[in-house]
Amino acid sequence: MPPPDAQMTPTPGTTPTPTAHAPFILVVDDEPDIRELLREILEDEGYQVATAENGAAAREAHRRRRPDLVLLDIWMPDIDGITLLKEWSVDGHPPMPVIMMSGHGTVETAVEATRLGAYDFIEKPLSLAKLLLTIEHAIEADKLQKENQGLRSVSDQLDEPIGHSAVMQRLKTQVRRLAEHDTPVLIHGEPGSGLRAVARYLHASSPRATRPYREISVGALQAERAEQALFGSEAGEKIDYGLLEEAAAGTLFIYDIADLDPGVQLKLESTLASGEFYRVNGKQAVPLNVRLVAGTAADLEAAVEQGGFRRELYYHLNILPLQVPPLREHREDVPELLNFYTNLYVNQDNLPYRHFTVAAQNKLRNYSWPGNIRELSNLVQRLLITGSGNEIELDEVNSNIESLRAGQNSVLPGRSGFDLPLREAREQFEKAYFEYQLEKTGGSVGKVAELAAMERTHLYRKLKALGIEPRKFARGK
């Protein structure tokens, strides 16, 4: 329980009224007048606010709920702000922006705070105009940094799912209608049909659009990793926030929900039922404030009947079901998709621009697309890399489709790779993937490491284990 002198419960403000989607700010200061003044002003600005009057109360507030920003006094009677900043930091940086405040600061203190990852250092007496501007900039900078972490998927670059067919217009209308509500959504569709793009469009169309969007694919994660990734963990004073907190006030998309470990299913079911959860090794409940969206290509209803998926979790998730159509049901969108992915790979990978002839487009409009939009994207990338000339002719399209049917793209539904044990199928895919990337880069392990987001030394070990010799892919050999 928090110390009796800690002010932990946000107090309703005036205008504008803070909402559950508003950024949450923790104010830590041992001077009551400053705490109350900041609380009132920040709530008037529309923020959610909690206050703590000493280091112990700040620790408890930080443990109870992940702040979007902390205003942290340096000098306090029990624990100084620099010590708290060190405790909260992961890999040298706090998980949220921290603005340090002090009426008796020195240049050395400011430098130390900045070195430890503080966003800014403001001297007292506070200039409220400067403070509010700094808070606004810090929250926006943190949002942009998190959006740009790692490699961004193609779906990140879409404002909305591509296509103006009647089928896609109905889908987008349905997504916008569901976005107005805050209940969980279950998105179902064939692999490669664009579930991630639909999830992002749902988030962008919702009242939570300005708040974080996070996604996770649980299919390849072990149970322990999936639990920690979703719920976070605690070790003493150290807190590792999970995606349920990183996406606070925003949206979390869980892909491959059917592959979630039964124990993690139970914990997620309990979370949705109670509106709170516990971090791994945590002793205190954390309030849930996230729009949960799940995606799957599996028949969850059948999985429930067969005992492979928890019935109650299915009912929690299936309140608002959403079916994404396969590409074969809206083939009139193929020319638009071809144009989008051509421009994407030309700009993203610096590939030469090539134009699909009318005959080539007509062929692809009448193709069955077993791998859906992902197959189309892969085909466009392949044609831009391996082909030559300004135009992509019908013969070139036919030969590439035939090679796909021959099994060179073993990840598509219905290919023989799905009949293998998981380990063999994964190795088969990895071998094909790395050979493709090496062919694309002319045997450059460094470039492949960047494309695959891997450490070069780890990639060398992986290539050796798969029996791949990079030198064979060097240009001119």
PyMOL commands that set and color helices and strands:
alter all, ss='L'
color gray80, all
select helices_A, chain A and resi 32-44+55-64+81-88+107-115+128-147+154-157+166-179+195-204+223-231+243-246+257-259+262-274+300-305+311-317+327-329+331-349+358-365+372-386+394-408+416-419+422-441+445-452+456-465+470-473
alter helices_A, ss='H'
color red, helices_A
select strands_A, chain A and resi 24-28+48-52+69-73+98-102+120-123+185-188+213-217+233-235+238-240+251-255+276-277+286-287+291-296+320-323+355-356+391-392
alter strands_A, ss='S'
color yellow, strands_A
deselect
rebuild
show_as cartoon
